[in-house]
Amino acid sequence: MMVLVRALRLIARFVSAAMVVGGLLAACGGSAQPNLSATGPTPSTTRLASGSPTRPVLSSNSPAVPPVPADVPTTGHNVKPGEQPPTYPAAALAKSQAGANAFAVFFMKTLDWAYATTNPSYMKHYYGPTCGQCDGLAEGISKTAIRGHWYEGGRFTFGTAAGTAIAPVTAPADYCAIVVLSITATTVVDPTGKIFNGSGAASGLQFKLCAVSKGRGATWLATYLARL
């Protein structure tokens, strides 16, 4: 029942309770904490806070954007009025740093949707077996749902996404990106309205996400996730 609050403590280090899913977003894929001073390709940056990035021009034989999977819920206690599940961005169809940046933001949006619906089905379609923290977050959210509890707040607002060096990550990766986001104040409640735990809002949080491309016309899979 304290899964989200505990997860956010390890994600943002602003929640005081211990978590049932230990070590979430501290390290993933068996690698050390990222060293952002490591050399790598010139970062590609996508700004998301204001305006929309230019969409690629797709030809008639371009790969199709994957639809929202059938098992993804469209309603939940924490869903905003009129809100719909995030859709896969056309920009993420490219196997490039820009495509990886777009995918990294999308993946974090599927995590945000998991907290909105207390259901991790969406994010499960987009991470691989090496991303232990992805799996830990999904498991924690599922346990919250099994207990009949849900989240209020804890929603994400996105800033920028920028390319970064893969090293020292040891999980498989074609590209890595740093996503900047903010999280609103959070509580975990039950059907009676009882509040079990809570946390304050946090802004300017940075997460490193690495991914591998599944090939032309396919999607990416997250292989590593950690808070910097």
C-alpha positions in Angstrom: 0.0 0.0 0.0 3.0 2.3 0.2 4.4 1.2 -3.2 4.3 4.6 -5.0 5.5 6.6 -2.0 8.3 4.2 -1.4 9.2 4.1 -5.1 9.3 7.9 -5.3 11.6 8.1 -2.2 14.1 6.2 -4.2 13.3 8.0 -7.5 13.4 11.5 -6.1 14.8 11.0 -2.5 12.0 13.0 -1.0 9.8 10.2 0.6 10.7 9.1 4.2 9.2 5.6 4.2 11.1 2.4 3.3 9.8 0.6 0.1 8.7 -2.9 -0.6 10.6 -2.8 -3.9 14.1 -2.1 -2.6 16.7 -0.1 -4.5 14.4 1.2 -7.2 15.9 3.8 -9.5 19.2 3.8 -7.5 20.9 1.5 -10.1 19.6 -0.7 -12.9 21.0 -3.4 -15.2 23.9 -4.2 -12.9 25.9 -1.0 -13.7 27.3 1.7 -11.5 25.7 5.1 -11.0 26.1 7.0 -14.3 29.1 9.3 -14.7 27.8 12.2 -16.8 31.3 13.4 -17.4 32.0 10.4 -19.6 32.8 11.3 -23.2 30.2 10.4 -25.8 28.5 11.7 -28.9 27.2 15.3 -29.0 23.9 15.2 -27.2 20.7 15.6 -29.2 18.1 17.6 -27.2 14.4 17.7 -27.5 12.5 20.4 -25.7 9.0 19.3 -24.5 7.9 22.0 -22.1 6.7 24.5 -24.7 5.6 23.7 -28.2 6.0 20.3 -29.9 9.0 18.9 -31.7 8.8 18.8 -35.5 7.3 15.5 -36.6 9.2 13.5 -39.2 7.7 13.4 -42.7 6.6 9.8 -43.3 6.5 8.3 -46.7 3.8 5.8 -47.8 6.2 2.9 -46.9 7.2 4.4 -43.6 6.6 2.2 -40.5 3.4 2.7 -38.7 3.2 4.2 -35.2 2.3 1.4 -32.8 -1.3 1.7 -31.4 -2.1 1.8 -27.7 -2.2 -1.9 -26.7 -5.6 -3.4 -25.9 -4.7 -4.2 -22.3 -4.0 -0.6 -21.4 -6.7 0.9 -19.1 -8.3 4.2 -20.2 -9.7 5.1 -16.8 -8.5 5.2 -13.2 -8.9 7.0 -9.9 -5.9 9.3 -10.7 -6.8 10.0 -14.3 -7.5 13.7 -15.1 -10.8 14.6 -16.8 -10.6 13.9 -20.5 -7.1 12.5 -20.3 -6.2 9.6 -22.6 -3.3 7.2 -22.5 -0.1 8.6 -24.1 0.5 7.6 -27.7 3.7 6.4 -29.2 5.5 9.3 -30.9 6.3 9.1 -34.6 9.7 10.6 -33.8 10.6 7.5 -31.8 10.3 5.4 -35.0 13.8 6.5 -35.9 16.8 4.5 -34.8 18.8 7.6 -33.8 19.6 9.7 -30.7 16.6 11.9 -31.4 14.4 8.8 -31.7 15.8 7.5 -28.4 15.1 10.8 -26.8 11.5 10.7 -27.9 11.1 7.1 -26.7 12.6 7.9 -23.3 10.0 10.6 -22.7 7.3 8.2 -24.0 8.4 5.5 -21.6 8.3 7.8 -18.6 4.8 8.8 -19.7 3.7 5.1 -19.6 5.0 5.1 -16.0 3.0 8.2 -15.3 0.0 6.5 -16.8 0.6 3.5 -14.5 0.4 5.8 -11.5 -2.8 7.4 -13.0 -4.5 4.0 -13.4 -2.7 1.9 -10.7 -2.0 -0.5 -13.6 1.5 -1.0 -15.1 0.3 -2.8 -18.3 1.4 -0.1 -20.7 5.0 0.2 -19.5 5.4 -3.6 -19.5 5.2 -3.5 -23.3 8.3 -1.3 -23.5 11.0 -2.6 -21.2 13.3 -5.6 -21.4 14.6 -8.1 -18.8 17.7 -6.2 -17.9 15.8 -3.2 -16.6 15.3 -4.4 -13.0 14.0 -1.1 -11.8 11.4 -0.9 -14.6 10.2 -4.4 -13.4 10.4 -3.4 -9.8 8.2 -0.3 -10.3 5.7 -2.3 -12.3 5.5 -5.0 -9.5 5.1 -2.3 -6.8 2.2 -0.7 -8.7 0.5 -4.1 -9.2 0.8 -4.8 -5.4 -0.9 -1.4 -4.7 -3.7 -2.4 -6.9 -4.0 -5.9 -5.4 -4.4 -4.3 -2.0 -7.3 -2.2 -3.3 -5.4 1.1 -2.9 -4.6 3.7 -5.5 -2.6 6.9 -6.0 -3.7 10.5 -5.8 -1.3 13.0 -7.4 2.2 11.8 -8.2 1.8 12.9 -11.8 4.7 13.9 -14.1 5.3 17.1 -16.0 8.1 16.9 -18.6 10.9 19.3 -19.4 13.6 18.3 -21.8 15.2 15.1 -23.1 18.8 15.0 -24.2 21.2 12.4 -25.4 24.0 11.2 -23.1 26.9 8.7 -23.2 26.0 5.1 -22.6 29.0 4.5 -20.3 29.2 3.3 -17.6 26.0 1.5 -18.2 26.6 -2.2 -18.9 23.0 -3.2 -19.9 22.5 -3.5 -23.7 21.9 -0.1 -25.2 21.9 1.6 -28.6 21.4 5.0 -27.1 20.8 6.7 -23.7 18.9 9.8 -22.8 18.4 12.0 -19.8 14.8 13.0 -19.1 14.0 16.0 -16.9 10.6 16.0 -15.1 8.7 17.2 -12.1 6.3 15.2 -9.9 3.3 16.5 -8.0 2.6 15.8 -4.4 1.4 12.2 -3.8 -0.8 10.2 -1.5 -1.8 6.5 -1.3 -5.4 6.0 -0.4 -8.0 3.2 0.1 -11.7 3.1 -0.8 -12.6 4.8 2.5 -10.4 7.7 1.7 -7.8 6.7 4.4 -4.4 8.1 3.5 -1.5 5.7 4.1 1.4 7.8 3.1 2.3 10.9 1.2 5.1 12.9 -0.2 5.7 16.5 -1.4 6.2 17.7 -4.9 9.6 17.6 -6.5 10.9 19.4 -9.6 13.9 19.2 -11.9 14.4 15.5 -11.4 16.7 13.8 -13.9 16.5 10.2 -15.1 18.8 8.3 -17.3 17.1 5.8 -19.6 18.9 3.5 -22.1 17.2 1.5 -24.8 17.7 -0.9 -27.7 15.9 -0.6 -31.0 13.8 -3.6 -32.1 14.4 -2.7 -35.7 12.8 -0.7 -38.5 9.0 -0.4 -38.0 9.3 -1.7 -34.5 9.8 0.0 -31.2 12.4 0.5 -28.5 12.8 -1.4 -25.3 14.1 0.3 -22.1 17.1 -1.7 -20.7 18.2 0.7 -17.9 16.6 3.3 -15.7 18.0 5.3 -12.9 17.7 8.7 -11.2 20.8 10.9 -11.4 
